[in-house]
């Protein structure tokens, strides 16, 4: 799994012009990608890493600040551009594999007590954010 984690002051995701999820206070936007070899235990470990990642102001974590998290599934994190000019998406897991793992990741964050908003799996989404810092970190397990 890969999680592109951005520290934000606010973020939202909409589908067909309708806002479906968002956070309006400092927290994290997580773009989450799943590959073929990922497992529920990897999703759990990545959720723990995200929850305790100390990238908020003052080197604090969401766990310490009770900061909200917006999670958006993003298969394009596994795009391969080493050959040619058109990305290959073959490393991204198909929906029957990735959707349950995205749900598992979100559920694990919520089990820690996180306030989690989400996008809509498989939809064409518009993500808006105010990056804070900017601070962007790639987590990979």
C-alpha positions as CSV (number, residue, x, y, z in Angstrom):
1,X,0.0,0.0,0.0
2,X,1.0,3.6,-0.6
3,X,-0.3,6.6,1.1
4,X,0.5,10.1,-0.1
5,X,-0.1,12.1,3.1
6,X,-0.5,15.8,3.0
7,X,-0.9,18.1,6.0
8,X,-3.8,20.4,5.2
9,X,-5.8,23.2,6.9
10,X,-8.9,21.9,5.0
11,X,-9.8,19.5,2.3
12,X,-12.8,18.2,0.5
13,X,-13.9,15.7,-2.2
14,X,-16.9,16.0,-4.5
15,X,-18.5,13.8,-7.1
16,X,-20.7,15.3,-9.8
17,X,-20.6,18.7,-8.1
18,X,-21.8,17.3,-4.7
19,X,-19.5,17.5,-1.7
20,X,-19.3,14.0,-0.3
21,X,-16.6,14.3,2.3
22,X,-14.3,16.8,3.8
23,X,-12.5,18.2,6.8
24,X,-12.6,21.9,7.7
25,X,-9.9,22.0,10.4
26,X,-6.1,21.2,10.3
27,X,-5.5,17.5,9.6
28,X,-4.4,15.1,6.9
29,X,-5.5,14.3,3.3
30,X,-4.5,10.8,2.5
31,X,-4.4,9.6,-1.1
32,X,-4.4,5.8,-0.8
33,X,-3.2,3.2,-3.4
34,X,-3.4,-0.6,-3.2
35,X,-1.3,-3.1,-5.0
36,X,-1.8,-6.9,-5.6
37,X,0.2,-8.1,-2.7
38,X,-1.4,-6.0,0.0
39,X,-3.2,-7.7,2.9
40,X,-5.5,-6.6,5.8
41,X,-2.5,-6.6,8.1
42,X,-0.7,-4.1,5.8
43,X,-3.8,-1.9,5.8
44,X,-3.9,-2.0,9.6
45,X,-0.2,-1.2,9.9
46,X,-0.5,1.7,7.5
47,X,-3.4,3.1,9.4
48,X,-1.4,2.9,12.6
49,X,1.5,4.7,10.9
50,X,-0.8,7.4,9.5
51,X,-2.5,8.0,12.9
52,X,0.8,8.3,14.7
53,X,2.8,10.1,12.0
54,X,4.2,13.3,13.6
55,X,3.9,15.8,10.8
56,X,1.4,18.2,12.2
57,X,2.6,21.5,13.7
58,X,4.9,21.0,16.7
59,X,5.8,17.5,15.4
60,X,2.5,16.2,16.7
61,X,0.3,13.5,15.3
62,X,-3.4,13.1,14.6
63,X,-3.5,10.8,17.6
64,X,-2.1,13.6,19.8
65,X,-4.3,16.4,18.2
66,X,-7.5,14.5,17.4
67,X,-7.0,15.9,13.9
68,X,-9.4,14.8,11.2
69,X,-8.3,12.7,8.2
70,X,-9.8,12.7,4.6
71,X,-9.0,9.4,2.8
72,X,-9.4,9.2,-1.0
73,X,-8.6,6.0,-2.9
74,X,-6.1,6.6,-5.7
75,X,-5.1,3.7,-7.9
76,X,-2.9,6.1,-9.9
77,X,-0.3,6.0,-7.1
78,X,0.8,2.7,-8.7
79,X,1.2,4.2,-12.1
80,X,4.5,3.2,-13.8
81,X,6.0,5.7,-16.2
82,X,9.4,4.1,-16.7
83,X,8.5,3.1,-20.3
84,X,7.1,5.3,-22.9
85,X,4.8,8.2,-22.2
86,X,1.6,6.5,-21.2
87,X,1.5,5.2,-17.6
88,X,0.9,1.5,-16.9
89,X,-1.6,0.8,-14.2
90,X,-0.8,-3.0,-13.9
91,X,0.7,-2.6,-10.4
92,X,-2.6,-1.2,-9.0
93,X,-4.9,-3.9,-7.5
94,X,-8.3,-4.3,-9.2
95,X,-11.4,-3.1,-7.3
96,X,-12.4,-6.5,-5.8
97,X,-9.0,-6.6,-4.1
98,X,-8.5,-2.9,-3.3
99,X,-11.9,-1.7,-2.2
100,X,-12.0,-4.0,0.9
101,X,-8.5,-2.9,1.8
102,X,-9.3,0.8,1.5
103,X,-12.3,0.1,3.8
104,X,-10.1,-1.8,6.2
105,X,-7.7,1.1,6.4
106,X,-10.5,3.6,7.1
107,X,-12.1,1.3,9.7
108,X,-8.7,0.9,11.4
109,X,-8.3,4.7,11.6
110,X,-11.8,5.0,13.1
111,X,-11.0,2.3,15.6
112,X,-8.2,4.5,16.9
113,X,-10.8,7.2,17.4
114,X,-10.0,9.2,14.2
115,X,-12.6,11.4,12.6
116,X,-12.4,10.1,9.0
117,X,-14.1,11.5,5.9
118,X,-13.8,9.6,2.6
119,X,-14.3,9.9,-1.1
120,X,-16.3,7.4,-3.2
121,X,-14.4,4.4,-4.3
122,X,-14.2,4.1,-8.1
123,X,-15.8,7.5,-8.8
124,X,-14.3,10.4,-10.7
125,X,-13.7,12.8,-7.9
126,X,-12.6,16.4,-7.5
127,X,-10.3,16.9,-4.5
128,X,-9.7,20.4,-3.2
129,X,-7.2,21.1,-0.4
130,X,-5.3,23.8,1.3
131,X,-1.9,22.3,1.8
132,X,-0.2,23.4,5.0
133,X,3.5,23.9,4.9
134,X,3.4,22.4,2.3
135,X,4.1,19.1,4.0
136,X,3.7,15.9,1.9
137,X,5.0,12.5,2.8
138,X,4.9,9.1,1.0
139,X,4.2,6.1,3.3
140,X,4.7,2.7,1.8
141,X,4.4,-0.7,3.4
